[in-house]
Each structure stands twice: as C-alpha cells, then as structure tokens.
Amino acid sequence: MRTRWLGADGRAHGGAPGGAAHEDTADDPGASSHAAWELQPETRAASRARTLTAATLRGWRMIQPADLDDVVLMVDELITNAVVHGAGPVRLRLSLRGARLLAEVTDDAPGSPLVPGAAPGVLDWSEQGRGLLLVTALATEFGVRPGRPGKTVWFSRLLAAHP
C-alpha cells in the first residue's frame, strides 16, 4: 500500500520518519500540531489510517486512552466512507490545538454524505449507514465542507485533560 506523506500545508513532501508530516509543539499548550497523509483508495486504507492516527496521537502525548479509541474509530469510519463512496486518493489530516483535535478526510467525489439528524428512537445498527451515526455520537462537532474537487468530512473532539 502506498501512503504519501503530506506537509502541514497539504502538499506532498519527501518521506518522514513514521510517514507523517508534523509539527510537535506539545510543550506549548497554545501551539498547534499537524499531521497529514494521502492514502490510496483501497481496502487497507482504513487499517493504515488507524495505525497512523494512533501513532501520531500517542506521539503528541496529549490524549487519554478512551479518547484515543474514539478518535481512531471515527477516523476509521470516515476513511472507509471515502474509500467506498468517494473517488480518487483519500487525504487524512489531523490537527491539535490545545485540547481540540480536528480530523479531516478529503476525497475527490463531489457528493456529500447524508448527515444524520437526531438519533432515531430505535437505533438501526445494520452494517451500512451507522458510520456517520457513530461519528456524530462521539464527536464534539461534525460537518461536511465542499471543495474543488470533492469534499472534506471533518470532526472535532475536545480531549480530556492529560494527567
């Protein structure tokens, strides 16, 4: 599987250890850290994204285990949706500013996913259609932003204080 490392500016750069572009500013709580990758739209993309996300968040040393599990799950769901319903390469960007984590998944397909409204009285946990429901339940904020080409599906999560 080919994974291309992207700089904080979103452009391709030479490889970096761990395959991520990042600014590590964990010693300054007001500063930002970023990581970004371009993944090929193939079956293993979600697995690769889970590994990259977990390693990056652990490297930033700013996340509790419960938050880590939730963020990895949400990234997995958005990457899977981009591979199944999107087009072109899938781009994953993580940004941490203070206690706010922002994850963005971009693909080249123009259509926006159906954003779930309020949770139904009886949840339908069938195999399809639950990914965005999980994201809306676990994220602090969630949305879709049109782009050229395609779209970006994003979520933010306010992280618990790290001891």
N, CA, C and O of each residue as an XYZ file, in Angstrom:
652
protein
N       0.846     -1.174      0.000
C       0.000      0.000      0.000
C       0.885      1.228      0.000
O       1.841      1.311      0.771
N       0.577      2.163     -0.844
C       1.345      3.390     -0.900
C       0.649      4.466     -0.082
O      -0.533      4.750     -0.275
N       1.392      5.046      0.819
C       0.902      6.158      1.625
C       1.841      7.314      1.381
O       3.054      7.173      1.535
N       1.306      8.439      1.007
C       2.145      9.596      0.755
C       2.006     10.568      1.907
O       0.901     10.898      2.337
N       3.137     11.016      2.394
C       3.196     11.967      3.491
C       2.935     13.359      2.935
O       3.496     13.733      1.905
N       2.096     14.116      3.603
C       1.799     15.485      3.198
C       2.245     16.424      4.293
O       2.108     16.117      5.477
N       2.775     17.558      3.909
C       3.170     18.567      4.882
C       1.947     19.229      5.497
O       0.817     19.005      5.064
N       2.189     20.037      6.501
C       1.088     20.733      7.173
C       0.328     21.621      6.194
O      -0.828     21.972      6.431
N       0.989     21.984      5.085
C       0.342     22.799      4.067
C      -0.513     21.966      3.113
O      -1.171     22.519      2.232
N      -0.511     20.614      3.284
C      -1.307     19.740      2.445
C      -0.615     19.311      1.169
O      -1.198     18.565      0.383
N       0.609     19.756      0.937
C       1.350     19.390     -0.270
C       2.273     18.217      0.015
O       2.721     18.022      1.145
N       2.550     17.438     -1.025
C       3.425     16.274     -0.876
C       4.858     16.733     -0.627
O       5.333     17.695     -1.231
N       5.529     16.030      0.270
C       6.919     16.284      0.606
C       7.635     14.949      0.661
O       7.000     13.901      0.543
N       8.933     14.971      0.836
C       9.700     13.734      0.989
C       9.265     12.982      2.224
O       8.600     13.540      3.097
N       9.635     11.727      2.301
C       9.231     10.888      3.429
C       9.764     11.386      4.747
O      10.815     12.025      4.803
N       9.057     11.102      5.783
C       9.463     11.464      7.137
C       9.368     10.220      7.999
O       8.599      9.312      7.686
N      10.133     10.162      9.077
C      10.018      9.011      9.964
C       8.568      8.830     10.408
O       7.924      9.785     10.842
N       8.069      7.631     10.300
C       6.687      7.369     10.687
C       5.697      7.741      9.611
O       4.501      7.493      9.767
N       6.159      8.333      8.517
C       5.302      8.647      7.389
C       4.395      9.834      7.580
O       3.429      9.974      6.829
N       4.647     10.698      8.543
C       3.743     11.811      8.780
C       4.476     13.122      8.782
O       5.638     13.213      9.179
N       3.775     14.136      8.331
C       4.272     15.489      8.477
C       3.725     15.979      9.796
O       2.529     15.845     10.055
N       4.565     16.539     10.628
C       4.010     17.070     11.858
C       4.918     18.117     12.458
O       6.135     18.121     12.273
N       4.280     18.986     13.169
C       4.976     19.955     13.993
C       4.669     19.539     15.417
O       3.510     19.582     15.831
N       5.665     19.142     16.167
C       5.426     18.715     17.537
C       5.678     19.887     18.458
O       6.819     20.303     18.663
N       4.606     20.411     19.007
C       4.702     21.573     19.882
C       4.003     21.286     21.197
O       3.365     22.164     21.779
N       4.129     20.037     21.665
C       3.421     19.615     22.876
C       3.843     20.411     24.107
O       3.096     20.475     25.083
N       5.035     21.021     24.076
C       5.470     21.787     25.235
C       4.795     23.152     25.327
O       4.913     23.828     26.349
N       4.091     23.566     24.278
C       3.381     24.840     24.266
C       1.899     24.559     24.086
O       1.470     24.268     22.970
N       1.084     24.638     25.167
C      -0.322     24.245     25.079
C      -1.147     25.067     24.102
O      -2.211     24.611     23.685
N      -0.702     26.259     23.717
C      -1.456     27.077     22.773
C      -1.040     26.846     21.338
O      -1.686     27.357     20.423
N       0.019     26.090     21.115
C       0.534     25.865     19.773
C      -0.223     24.730     19.091
O      -0.995     24.012     19.726
N       0.004     24.582     17.808
C      -0.667     23.553     17.021
C       0.297     22.472     16.588
O       1.483     22.723     16.376
N      -0.228     21.264     16.461
C       0.481     20.140     15.872
C      -0.367     19.650     14.711
O      -1.595     19.646     14.794
N       0.282     19.236     13.627
C      -0.434     18.786     12.437
C       0.211     17.528     11.888
O       1.419     17.332     12.022
N      -0.589     16.684     11.275
C      -0.101     15.522     10.538
C      -1.058     15.290      9.375
O      -2.265     15.487      9.512
N      -0.518     14.872      8.229
C      -1.369     14.668      7.055
C      -0.782     13.580      6.159
O       0.434     13.457      6.012
N      -1.676     12.799      5.569
C      -1.283     11.724      4.677
C      -2.245     11.629      3.516
O      -3.400     12.044      3.616
N      -1.764     11.080      2.411
C      -2.606     10.723      1.278
C      -2.568      9.207      1.150
O      -1.500      8.610      1.007
N      -3.743      8.594      1.203
C      -3.872      7.138      1.140
C      -4.532      6.746     -0.174
O      -5.418      7.444     -0.669
N      -4.101      5.643     -0.724
C      -4.748      5.128     -1.924
C      -6.117      4.567     -1.537
O      -6.262      3.981     -0.464
N      -7.120      4.740     -2.397
C      -8.481      4.275     -2.068
C      -8.613      2.770     -2.244
O      -9.223      2.295     -3.201
N      -8.039      2.036     -1.318
C      -8.078      0.579     -1.377
C      -8.491      0.019     -0.024
O      -8.574      0.742      0.968
N      -8.743     -1.258     -0.008
C      -9.281     -1.924      1.174
C      -8.475     -1.666      2.435
O      -9.053     -1.517      3.512
N      -7.156     -1.610      2.327
C      -6.304     -1.451      3.517
C      -6.169     -0.005      3.994
O      -5.478      0.248      4.981
N      -6.798      0.925      3.335
C      -6.646      2.340      3.703
C      -7.109      2.619      5.135
O      -6.449      3.361      5.863
N      -8.226      2.036      5.541
C      -8.742      2.293      6.896
C      -7.794      1.738      7.950
O      -7.562      2.380      8.974
N      -7.249      0.562      7.710
C      -6.288     -0.016      8.649
C      -5.046      0.863      8.768
O      -4.557      1.115      9.870
N      -4.547      1.321      7.644
C      -3.372      2.192      7.647
C      -3.683      3.502      8.377
O      -2.858      3.994      9.147
N      -4.865      4.066      8.138
C      -5.258      5.310      8.798
C      -5.361      5.122     10.310
O      -4.960      6.003     11.071
N      -5.895      3.981     10.752
C      -5.965      3.708     12.201
C      -4.575      3.690     12.809
O      -4.347      4.287     13.862
N      -3.642      3.008     12.153
C      -2.270      2.904     12.648
C      -1.602      4.280     12.692
O      -0.977      4.635     13.691
N      -1.732      5.047     11.620
C      -1.117      6.383     11.558
C      -1.715      7.315     12.606
O      -0.993      8.064     13.264
N      -3.032      7.265     12.758
C      -3.713      8.133     13.727
C      -3.271      7.805     15.148
O      -2.900      8.702     15.906
N      -3.307      6.533     15.509
C      -2.931      6.138     16.872
C      -1.480      6.504     17.166
O      -1.184      7.032     18.238
N      -0.581      6.232     16.238
C       0.842      6.543     16.449
C       1.064      8.048     16.583
O       1.848      8.486     17.425
N       0.389      8.828     15.770
C       0.553     10.278     15.829
C       0.026     10.842     17.142
O       0.693     11.654     17.785
N      -1.175     10.412     17.544
C      -1.749     10.929     18.790
C      -0.921     10.509     19.998
O      -0.750     11.293     20.932
N      -0.409      9.288     19.989
C       0.485      8.872     21.079
C       1.755      9.713     21.087
O       2.255     10.080     22.150
N       2.269     10.016     19.913
C       3.471     10.840     19.803
C       3.264     12.253     20.325
O       4.190     12.871     20.851
N       2.055     12.759     20.179
C       1.764     14.101     20.692
C       1.573     14.088     22.206
O       1.562     15.147     22.833
N       1.422     12.906     22.803
C       1.298     12.747     24.258
C       0.205     13.646     24.860
O       0.387     14.210     25.939
N      -0.902     13.771     24.172
C      -1.963     14.672     24.620
C      -3.321     13.983     24.705
O      -4.352     14.654     24.707
N      -3.335     12.663     24.775
C      -4.630     12.007     24.652
C      -4.772     10.854     25.648
O      -3.837     10.086     25.877
N      -5.952     10.758     26.225
C      -6.301      9.658     27.131
C      -6.687      8.425     26.304
O      -7.109      8.572     25.157
N      -6.553      7.214     26.860
C      -6.895      6.001     26.104
C      -8.327      5.983     25.558
O      -8.541      5.547     24.427
N      -9.302      6.441     26.330
C     -10.692      6.434     25.849
C     -10.857      7.383     24.666
O     -11.535      7.051     23.694
N     -10.240      8.563     24.743
C     -10.290      9.493     23.614
C      -9.591      8.893     22.399
O     -10.090      9.004     21.279
N      -8.445      8.261     22.610
C      -7.697      7.646     21.518
C      -8.562      6.615     20.790
O      -8.634      6.624     19.561
N      -9.205      5.744     21.531
C     -10.064      4.720     20.916
C     -11.196      5.348     20.111
O     -11.482      4.908     18.997
N     -11.841      6.372     20.664
C     -12.944      7.035     19.957
C     -12.455      7.725     18.690
O     -13.092      7.614     17.643
N     -11.336      8.432     18.770
C     -10.808      9.148     17.608
C     -10.411      8.159     16.515
O     -10.718      8.381     15.343
N      -9.740      7.081     16.877
C      -9.344      6.068     15.893
C     -10.584      5.465     15.224
O     -10.582      5.248     14.013
N     -11.630      5.196     15.989
C     -12.871      4.671     15.424
C     -13.493      5.669     14.444
O     -13.914      5.280     13.354
N     -13.555      6.945     14.818
C     -14.150      7.946     13.930
C     -13.345      8.104     12.647
O     -13.925      8.206     11.565
N     -12.021      8.125     12.749
C     -11.174      8.208     11.562
C     -11.425      6.995     10.664
O     -11.559      7.134      9.448
N     -11.487      5.814     11.264
C     -11.760      4.591     10.506
C     -13.065      4.712      9.725
O     -13.119      4.356      8.547
N     -14.103      5.204     10.364
C     -15.409      5.322      9.705
C     -15.354      6.299      8.536
O     -15.900      6.019      7.469
N     -14.697      7.444      8.727
C     -14.635      8.437      7.644
C     -13.766      7.963      6.492
O     -14.102      8.200      5.331
N     -12.657      7.300      6.787
C     -11.799      6.765      5.726
C     -12.547      5.680      4.950
O     -12.505      5.656      3.720
N     -13.225      4.790      5.659
C     -13.994      3.738      4.995
C     -15.043      4.342      4.073
O     -15.201      3.887      2.940
N     -15.761      5.359      4.539
C     -16.764      6.018      3.691
C     -16.120      6.634      2.455
O     -16.669      6.539      1.357
N     -14.957      7.266      2.626
C     -14.282      7.893      1.486
C     -13.837      6.857      0.462
O     -13.913      7.104     -0.741
N     -13.374      5.701      0.927
C     -12.944      4.638      0.014
C     -14.149      4.028     -0.701
O     -14.101      3.810     -1.912
N     -15.226      3.753      0.032
C     -16.392      3.081     -0.543
C     -17.215      4.023     -1.416
O     -17.659      3.625     -2.493
N     -17.428      5.261     -0.977
C     -18.345      6.165     -1.668
C     -17.647      7.316     -2.391
O     -18.286      8.023     -3.170
N     -16.356      7.516     -2.152
C     -15.648      8.644     -2.726
C     -14.940      8.303     -4.017
O     -15.223      7.289     -4.655
N     -14.012      9.170     -4.390
C     -13.225      8.988     -5.608
C     -11.829      9.551     -5.382
O     -11.630     10.481     -4.600
N     -10.875      8.967     -6.085
C      -9.501      9.465     -6.018
C      -8.833      9.131     -4.709
O      -9.393      8.414     -3.880
N      -7.619      9.657     -4.520
C      -6.917      9.416     -3.262
C      -7.680     10.005     -2.083
O      -8.451     10.953     -2.231
N      -7.452      9.428     -0.920
C      -8.101      9.872      0.307
C      -7.047     10.585      1.147
O      -5.978     10.034      1.409
N      -7.347     11.793      1.563
C      -6.394     12.573      2.363
C      -6.909     12.696      3.793
O      -8.062     13.056      4.030
N      -6.028     12.390      4.733
C      -6.328     12.466      6.162
C      -5.436     13.521      6.776
O      -4.221     13.508      6.583
N      -6.037     14.430      7.514
C      -5.289     15.487      8.202
C      -5.752     15.540      9.647
O      -6.952     15.585      9.920
N      -4.802     15.536     10.571
C      -5.074     15.694     11.999
C      -4.431     16.982     12.468
O      -3.286     17.273     12.120
N      -5.158     17.751     13.254
C      -4.637     18.989     13.829
C      -5.016     19.041     15.296
O      -6.156     18.764     15.669
N      -4.055     19.395     16.112
C      -4.292     19.519     17.553
C      -3.911     20.922     17.972
O      -2.776     21.356     17.775
N      -4.869     21.628     18.553
C      -4.613     22.962     19.086
C      -5.172     22.984     20.499
O      -6.385     22.946     20.705
N      -4.276     23.045     21.456
C      -4.712     22.950     22.845
C      -5.343     21.598     23.069
O      -4.720     20.572     22.795
N      -6.582     21.574     23.567
C      -7.283     20.315     23.823
C      -8.242     19.950     22.696
O      -8.983     18.974     22.816
N      -8.242     20.718     21.596
C      -9.172     20.462     20.488
C      -8.451     19.738     19.356
O      -7.488     20.248     18.784
N      -8.938     18.539     19.046
C      -8.422     17.761     17.937
C      -9.383     17.908     16.763
O     -10.595     17.774     16.930
N      -8.847     18.182     15.581
C      -9.632     18.264     14.356
C      -9.119     17.192     13.406
O      -7.919     17.116     13.144
N     -10.020     16.364     12.889
C      -9.678     15.356     11.882
C     -10.469     15.665     10.625
O     -11.673     15.911     10.683
N      -9.784     15.650      9.483
C     -10.414     15.950      8.201
C     -10.076     14.840      7.212
O      -8.917     14.443      7.088
N     -11.085     14.346      6.515
C     -10.899     13.330      5.481
C     -11.462     13.903      4.186
O     -12.634     14.269      4.105
N     -10.596     13.971      3.172
C     -10.955     14.581      1.896
C     -10.844     13.560      0.779
O      -9.909     12.760      0.747
N     -11.812     13.591     -0.143
C     -11.729     12.786     -1.359
C     -12.235     13.637     -2.517
O     -12.705     14.756     -2.312
N     -12.140     13.108     -3.731
C     -12.457     13.898     -4.921
C     -13.889     13.768     -5.423
O     -14.232     14.400     -6.422
N     -14.730     12.984     -4.782
C     -16.130     12.839     -5.206
C     -16.918     14.072     -4.772
O     -16.777     14.531     -3.639
N     -17.744     14.608     -5.663
C     -18.457     15.843     -5.330
C     -19.629     15.683     -4.367
O     -19.977     16.644     -3.680
N     -20.241     14.523     -4.292
C     -21.433     14.356     -3.470
C     -21.130     14.359     -1.984
O     -20.122     13.804     -1.547
N     -22.001     14.982     -1.213
C     -21.850     14.999      0.242
C     -22.587     13.826      0.853
O     -23.643     13.430      0.361
N     -22.038     13.264      1.929
C     -22.766     12.189      2.607
C     -24.010     12.749      3.286
O     -24.081     13.933      3.614
N     -24.980     11.878      3.488
C     -26.169     12.289      4.227
C     -25.796     12.394      5.690
O     -25.403     11.409      6.315
N     -25.918     13.579      6.226
C     -25.573     13.809      7.621
C     -26.765     13.410      8.476
O     -27.866     13.930      8.294
N     -26.551     12.484      9.413
C     -27.673     12.045     10.239
C     -28.213     13.199     11.085
O     -27.465     14.052     11.564
N     -29.505     13.196     11.247
C     -30.126     14.182     12.125
C     -30.107     13.668     13.548
O     -29.164     12.995     13.964
N     -31.128     13.981     14.274
C     -31.229     13.492     15.648
C     -31.311     11.966     15.642
O     -31.840     11.363     14.709
N     -30.790     11.367     16.678
C     -30.810      9.905     16.773
C     -32.250      9.414     16.790
O     -33.092      9.971     17.495
N     -32.535      8.362     16.010
C     -33.898      7.832     15.999
C     -34.232      7.182     17.337
O     -33.335      6.849     18.112
N     -35.526      7.002     17.607
C     -35.958      6.382     18.850
C     -35.414      4.976     19.015
O     -35.035      4.574     20.115
N     -35.375      4.227     17.920
C     -34.812      2.880     17.921
C     -33.645      2.905     16.943
O     -33.831      3.174     15.756
N     -32.445      2.626     17.439
C     -31.272      2.680     16.588
C     -31.216      1.480     15.664
O     -31.484      0.349     16.070
N     -30.863      1.744     14.411
C     -30.679      0.687     13.422
C     -29.180      0.452     13.297
O     -28.478      1.256     12.684
N     -28.679     -0.646     13.873
C     -27.248     -0.930     13.867
C     -26.893     -1.885     12.732
O     -26.014     -2.733     12.883
N     -27.578     -1.749     11.595
C     -27.233     -2.575     10.449
C     -25.826     -2.222      9.974
O     -25.255     -1.213     10.389
N     -25.286     -3.048      9.116
C     -23.901     -2.865      8.671
C     -23.699     -1.562      7.918
O     -22.626     -0.967      8.021
N     -24.673     -1.102      7.176
C     -24.495      0.123      6.414
C     -25.251      1.268      7.062
O     -26.340      1.086      7.606
N     -24.655      2.449      6.995
C     -25.324      3.640      7.476
C     -25.047      3.999      8.921
O     -25.572      4.998      9.412
N     -24.246      3.223      9.611
C     -24.008      3.535     11.019
C     -22.750      4.355     11.244
O     -22.580      4.922     12.323
N     -21.866      4.435     10.263
C     -20.591      5.132     10.432
C     -20.747      6.588     10.831
O     -20.141      7.037     11.804
N     -21.555      7.327     10.084
C     -21.741      8.739     10.419
C     -22.549      8.909     11.698
O     -22.398      9.908     12.401
N     -23.403      7.944     12.003
C     -24.133      7.979     13.270
C     -23.150      7.867     14.438
O     -23.277      8.579     15.433
N     -22.172      6.972     14.310
C     -21.127      6.849     15.338
C     -20.328      8.144     15.468
O     -20.063      8.610     16.576
N     -19.952      8.715     14.340
C     -19.159      9.950     14.368
C     -19.939     11.068     15.042
O     -19.396     11.781     15.885
N     -21.205     11.230     14.680
C     -21.990     12.298     15.307
C     -22.175     12.067     16.798
O     -22.280     13.024     17.565
N     -22.218     10.799     17.219
C     -22.377     10.498     18.643
C     -21.094     10.747     19.434
O     -21.160     11.147     20.596
N     -19.938     10.518     18.831
C     -18.665     10.591     19.556
C     -17.942     11.930     19.410
O     -17.107     12.274     20.246
N     -18.250     12.674     18.372
C     -17.533     13.922     18.104
C     -18.133     15.089     18.880
O     -19.311     15.082     19.238
N     -17.298     16.085     19.130
C     -17.792     17.342     19.696
C     -18.533     18.121     18.620
O     -19.594     18.691     18.870
N     -17.955     18.139     17.405
C     -18.572     18.768     16.234
C     -18.317     17.869     15.037
O     -17.388     17.063     15.039
N     -19.154     18.015     14.010
C     -19.042     17.200     12.805
C     -19.609     17.990     11.646
O     -20.575     18.734     11.817
N     -19.023     17.839     10.463
C     -19.574     18.537      9.316
C     -18.966     18.085      8.006
O     -18.079     17.233      7.961
N     -19.479     18.694      6.927
C     -19.011     18.432      5.575
C     -18.766     19.785      4.918
O     -19.582     20.701      5.021
N     -17.634     19.889      4.246
C     -17.256     21.137      3.571
C     -16.984     20.811      2.098
O     -16.123     19.981      1.808
N     -17.705     21.450      1.156
C     -17.422     21.196     -0.256
C     -16.052     21.746     -0.633
O     -15.584     22.723     -0.049
N     -15.425     21.119     -1.600
C     -14.125     21.572     -2.068
C     -14.041     21.437     -3.569
O     -15.007     21.062     -4.234
N     -12.879     21.747     -4.086
C     -12.643     21.613     -5.524
C     -11.414     20.773     -5.725
O     -10.327     21.269     -5.428
N     -11.473     19.592     -6.183
C     -12.718     18.842     -6.350
C     -13.114     18.185     -5.041
O     -12.355     18.189     -4.072
N     -14.284     17.636     -5.028
C     -14.697     16.799     -3.902
C     -15.207     17.517     -2.682
O     -15.852     18.563     -2.756
N     -14.887     16.901     -1.531
C     -15.396     17.403     -0.260
C     -14.480     16.964      0.869
O     -13.653     16.065      0.713
N     -14.647     17.619      2.005
C     -13.953     17.243      3.229
C     -14.999     16.956      4.291
O     -15.859     17.791      4.571
N     -14.922     15.781      4.874
C     -15.775     15.424      6.009
C     -14.880     15.529      7.237
O     -13.781     14.973      7.251
N     -15.334     16.229      8.257
C     -14.474     16.521      9.404
C     -15.224     16.307     10.715
O     -16.453     16.296     10.767
N     -14.441     16.141     11.755
C     -14.990     16.151     13.108
C     -13.962     16.780     14.026
O     -12.763     16.781     13.745
N     -14.459     17.313     15.126
C     -13.556     17.783     16.176
C     -13.920     17.055     17.457
O     -15.039     16.575     17.634
N     -12.953     16.992     18.329
C     -13.156     16.336     19.620
C     -12.393     17.132     20.669
O     -11.192     17.363     20.533
N     -13.089     17.544     21.700
C     -12.455     18.195     22.833
C     -11.911     17.074     23.712
O     -12.674     16.262     24.236
N     -10.593     17.032     23.871
C      -9.946     15.928     24.584
C      -9.938     16.151     26.082
O      -9.850     17.280     26.565
N     -10.030     15.052     26.802
C      -9.944     15.109     28.263
C      -8.533     15.565     28.667
O      -7.566     15.341     27.939
N      -8.437     16.190     29.808
C      -7.133     16.654     30.299
C      -6.216     15.453     30.498
O      -6.624     14.415     31.019
N      -4.986     15.617     30.077
C      -3.997     14.542     30.207
C      -3.281     14.716     31.550
O      -2.826     15.814     31.872
N      -3.179     13.629     32.338
C      -2.566     13.770     33.675
C      -1.094     14.096     33.597
O      -0.440     14.245     34.629
